[in-house]
Amino acid sequence: MNTEVDEMVEAAPARRKKKNAGFTLIELLIVIAILGILAIVVVLSVGGTTSSSKKQACTADRQTLTIALEAYHASYSGYPSAMSDLVSKGFLVAPSTSYTFAAGTNTLTAVANNPNGCV
């Protein structure tokens, strides 16, 4: 009879270990909630970078066009009549899709076409 009691005592901790081996539902829900919050923070922080990069691209495009116009003026003592003149003379690699230029009094200024929100 003593051996039966000893066997039961030895088997009891094994049963307890099996019950405590997994995670509870509350623990899993907390981890999922924390991961969800982290995912939202990452998405919101990355979302702002696209608008600022578009603004920087527009600014760079406008500066490139302005420099090309001034270089053309310095070389030919006048401004080009079309964007294709800047490309054909080698002042631009390709025509600007964001800007055109408008004639003023002895000047040309870059004017936004506004396809990408350039101002």
Summary of the structure (lengths in Angstrom):
residues: 119
radius of gyration: 34.8
end to end distance: 92.5
largest distance: 115.0
contacts: 256
relative contact order: 0.09
helix: 64%
strand: 8%
